[in-house]
Amino acid sequence: MRAAHVCCQFGRIGPPASLSTIVKRIHALDAVLVTANVSTDLLLLWTVPSRGFVPQQSPLTSGTWSSWRDKRSWRCIMKRVFLTTALGMVCIAAFAQGTVNFANQGVGFAAPVYDAHGVACRNTFLADLFWGPGMISDSSLLTPLNASALFDFSTPGFFYGGTRTLPTAPNVLVTVQVRVWDVYSGASWYAASTVWGAMIGESILFQVNPADPSGTPTPLTGLSAQPQPWQLYFNIPEPSALALAGLGLAALLVLRRCLQAWLNYPAAANLATTLCCQAVSSAAVAYLNRSA
């Protein structure tokens, strides 16, 4: 006998197989096997009460079998449509991109950058774009794009990085900032910001709408509001709390040694005693006057 479809009670459908193969496959299952014979159009129920198999037959009309098969097919189709739609939405969100033209000069604006000595930056300086979704007023919330551009040698003060792609949907508002540093202090702005004496600087925060990748990249026209001259500064990293605590402890030790050396002299000891007595006398007089 040849089975057209196989279905166990938890709804798993398999390809056509011989009945002996089907029996072997479900021997370990305490379940019900349902098969349909194509020639006789009969429903065969194979139960597994223990270790033996008891075949049973019941008539099944073509209409009933078709309805059951159509119902199973409809469920499979709906599951596939749902999964396909969900995966499509995930892919669209994952591959959403917007583009900007990463340059500090363009039509209607120019924002040259000068180093800490007041000299226009050349090809020993790098610029990177930091960005974040929506309106942001705290620059520490921005993320580096990690696609730096080298300043132009022939046009001091300017960089022309070309198209930069942001991992965000096009035509959606984002906040950006340009950060600059010298190439000798590190490969990134964060690295340079930890180096003592590095020349670093940041632009103002401004908003752009990245363009669709198929169109013209959005220029950074917000740099037109950058105060001029846009000058870098020498970096002086803030000491950590541990460093400040160590510095304070060292200062106390030095003060203690100096005080001990000063009190070793008799004249200094007498002077210290006299000053203490005068301080106590003054405090006592002030207390008596206030009591009176």
Sequence and secondary structure as in RCSB ss.txt:
>XXXX:A:sequence
MRAAHVCCQFGRIGPPASLSTIVKRIHALDAVLVTANVSTDLLLLWTVPSRGFVPQQSPLTSGTWSSWRDKRSWR
CIMKRVFLTTALGMVCIAAFAQGTVNFANQGVGFAAPVYDAHGVACRNTFLADLFWGPGMISDSSLLTPLNASAL
FDFSTPGFFYGGTRTLPTAPNVLVTVQVRVWDVYSGASWYAASTVWGAMIGESILFQVNPADPSGTPTPLTGLSA
QPQPWQLYFNIPEPSALALAGLGLAALLVLRRCLQAWLNYPAAANLATTLCCQAVSSAAVAYLNRSA
>XXXX:A:secstr
 BEEEEEETT  EE   BHHHHHHHTTT  SEEEEEETTT EEEEEE SSSS EEEEEE  HHHHHHHHHHHHHH
HHHHHHHHHHHHHHHHHHHT  EEEEEESEETTEE  EE TTS B  TTEEEEEEEEES    GGG EE    EE
B SSSTT BEEEEEEESS TT  EEEEEEEEEGGG SSHHHHTTSTT EEEE   EEE  B TTS  EE GGGGG
S SSEE EE      HHHHHHHHHHHHHHHHHHHHHHHTSHHHHHHHHHHHHHHHHHHHHHHHHHH 
